Amino acid sequence: MTVSGLQLQEYVAGLDYPVSREDLVRWGQENGASTEVLQMLRALPAEEFSSPAQLTEALSTLT
């Protein structure tokens, strides 16, 4: 199964910003994210995201 950028965006909806890549991974682990989702979160290029738009842009580079 491949995770799309849209699926990731839906998955991380409702997060408080700014959020770090480390916090995203931890949040995913605590909320039962699949291994594939966690791998994508770990692969994000920035270490911190100040807004949903910034995170969305980074997620779009992964898919």
C-alpha positions as CSV (number, residue, x, y, z in Angstrom):
1,M,0.0,0.0,0.0
2,T,1.3,3.4,-0.9
3,V,0.5,6.4,1.2
4,S,-0.5,9.5,-0.8
5,G,0.3,13.1,0.2
6,L,-3.4,13.7,0.7
7,Q,-3.7,10.7,3.0
8,L,-0.8,12.1,5.1
9,Q,-2.3,15.5,5.2
10,E,-5.6,14.1,6.5
11,Y,-3.7,12.0,9.0
12,V,-1.9,15.0,10.5
13,A,-4.9,17.4,10.4
14,G,-5.5,19.2,13.7
15,L,-1.9,19.4,14.8
16,D,-0.7,22.4,16.7
17,Y,2.0,24.4,15.0
18,P,4.9,24.9,15.0
19,V,5.6,21.2,15.0
20,S,8.9,19.4,14.7
21,R,9.6,16.4,12.6
22,E,10.4,14.5,15.8
23,D,7.0,15.5,17.2
24,L,5.3,14.3,14.1
25,V,6.9,10.9,14.3
26,R,6.1,10.6,18.0
27,W,2.5,11.7,17.3
28,G,2.3,9.1,14.6
29,Q,3.6,6.4,16.9
30,E,1.2,7.3,19.6
31,N,-1.8,7.3,17.2
32,G,-1.1,4.0,15.5
33,A,0.4,5.2,12.2
34,S,1.5,2.5,9.8
35,T,5.2,1.8,9.3
36,E,4.9,3.4,5.9
37,V,3.5,6.7,7.3
38,L,6.2,6.8,10.0
39,Q,8.9,6.3,7.3
40,M,7.4,9.2,5.3
41,L,7.3,11.4,8.4
42,R,10.9,10.6,9.2
43,A,11.9,11.5,5.6
44,L,10.5,15.0,5.8
45,P,13.1,17.5,4.6
46,A,12.6,20.2,7.3
47,E,13.1,19.7,11.0
48,E,10.3,22.1,12.0
49,F,7.1,23.3,10.3
50,S,5.5,26.6,11.2
51,S,2.2,26.1,9.5
52,P,0.0,23.4,7.8
53,A,0.9,24.9,4.4
54,Q,4.6,24.4,5.1
55,L,4.0,20.8,6.2
56,T,1.7,20.2,3.2
57,E,4.4,21.4,0.8
58,A,7.0,19.2,2.4
59,L,4.7,16.2,2.2
60,S,4.1,16.8,-1.4
61,T,7.8,16.4,-2.2
62,L,7.7,12.9,-0.8
63,T,5.0,11.5,-3.1
